[in-house]
Amino acid sequence: MELNYLAILAATAISFGLGGLWYSPALFGKAWMRETGITEESARHRNMAKIFALAILATLIMAFNLAAFLGPERTLATGTLYGFLAGAGWVAMAFAVNDLFEGRSLKLFAINAGYQVVSFTLMGAVIGVWH
């Protein structure tokens, strides 16, 4: 299997950058905090270095798997489409099942699943175009 590791790293960085914007106060950060019950005070007591390190690792693994899924015949169009389908059809639906059983709000689902759909779409586009 031939993979473009620079494209995978770039897709990881773009996804992580999108997350920083998506969950910022400028977009959905305040609503996300309300829906999760996380406060500014409770956030200060979390091990953010560990959280960020593991989040980057998880995002790298997702980008790697998406690249493997796309295969050697990838293009911008197929990468974007398959990224969207993976995000909307697998990741968002996995969130939906968990959120239903956990009694989470539709708003929280929309914020988290929306991020994943956009993230996977962008990662697929980057990996698809950079072959």
Buried (B, 14 or more C-beta within 10 A) or exposed (E): EEBBEEBBBBBBBBBBEBBEEBBEEEBBBEBBBEBBEEEEEEEEEEEEEEEEEEBBEEBBEBBBEBBEBBEEEBEBEBBBBBBBBBBBEEBBEEBBEEBEEEEBEEEBBBBBBBBBBBBBBBBBBBBBBBB
